[in-house]
Amino acid sequence: MRAVTWQGTRNVAVEDVPDPQIQEDSDAVIRVTSTNICGSDLHLYEVLGAFMKPGDILGHEPMGVVEEVGSQVGDLAVGDRVVIPFQISCGSCYTCTQELYTQCETTQVRDQGIGAALFGFSSLYGSVPGGQAEYLRVPQAQFTHIKVPGDAPDSRYVYLSDVLPTAWQAVAYADIPAGGSVTVLGLGPIGDMAARIAAHQGAEVIAVDRVPERLARIRARGIHTIDLDEVDDIGDAVRELTHGRGTDAVIDAVGMEAHGSPVNKMMQRVVAMLPDTVAEPMMRKTGVDRLSALYSAIDIVRRGGTLSIIGVYGGTADPLPMLTMFDKQIQIRMGQANVKKWAPDIMPLLGDDDPLGVDSFATHELPLNDAPHAYDIFQRKADGAVKVILKP
């Protein structure tokens, strides 16, 4: 089969690789019909190469049709149309019964001290082959799937793999009071969708970015936007709109590769060029995140407000302004999305009325073989690329 493979920093290739096979009774194999490039894939493309090896299959946002099943997959059957969540979870361990599927005790990557295994996301998360491919082996398939109807285009449902539940959890964790306000920092796929969800739920949303095409997408939905390049201080700009207080909540949908942190940006690039034996321990033990978005979030949120962090961070020694955070009495929630916890809440919004605009959410739909070009434009924020669907 053909698959998108990691070959080095800013270097992916589409190669012929062996077809996946059933290895355990709880496995299934799906024929992938659509698969997305995620913003967190760019962390592997740019920063987290120390945990990758050439030939690793990328991708964790696939959907398709079940082609083969093991003997212990519950009611999953050949021919079912399914979306595959980005995390692999059993559904029956202690953490799964608490709906903390990203902490699944069955698939935890214990040798790395990390939570549930993820598709296509480096040795940190289990080195499981990903879904940017023609076929995908799905471990723990009795639970690691979401069945969807067969009568709507893939674009209606494919975002259940990551974008929709991740954005939904970001809004839920923000704990916006009824009629309250939220600032969304970063309008990539997750921030864009989080802004849509918060507005749909009745919040006053202030959406912040510096990329014109991203701002225009949100502005077209009647959401207030701030262009970072047009204000001197984003905290002051938000406070001017909120009676001097700041918003009730802030969603940081940016993460480790924020603009405005030139020293850390240089450090990330230096570490990425080091041999893996040197870079990996540095990534584990040092603070290599660009923190300008997180610092802005702490500044923007009102006293007693909530900070929801959904952008991915990777440093283990990042400096934080603890005095400010303590004095402002900020509540903070964060973490990978527990996909199947939120799917029942989201599914009713995926009808023909399409209130969240999922049918037109992708900016690009390209053949799988165009993945190197797709990664390039997505990473450079070129050609208006906000979300890319690849079609095997």
CORZIHU-V243165 format. One record per helix or strand of 3 or more residues. SS is the DSSP state (@ for helix, = for strand). FROM is the first residue (numbers start at 1). TO is the last residue. If there is no record, write none. Layout:
ss | from | to
SS | FROM | TO
SS | FROM | TO
This chain:
ss | from | to
= | 2 | 8
= | 11 | 16
= | 28 | 37
@ | 41 | 46
@ | 49 | 51
= | 62 | 69
= | 81 | 83
@ | 94 | 97
@ | 101 | 103
@ | 110 | 112
= | 114 | 116
@ | 123 | 125
= | 135 | 138
@ | 154 | 161
@ | 163 | 174
= | 181 | 185
@ | 189 | 200
= | 204 | 209
@ | 212 | 219
= | 224 | 227
@ | 228 | 230
@ | 234 | 241
= | 249 | 252
@ | 262 | 273
@ | 276 | 285
@ | 292 | 300
= | 306 | 309
@ | 322 | 327
= | 331 | 334
@ | 339 | 347
@ | 358 | 360
= | 364 | 367
@ | 368 | 380
= | 388 | 391
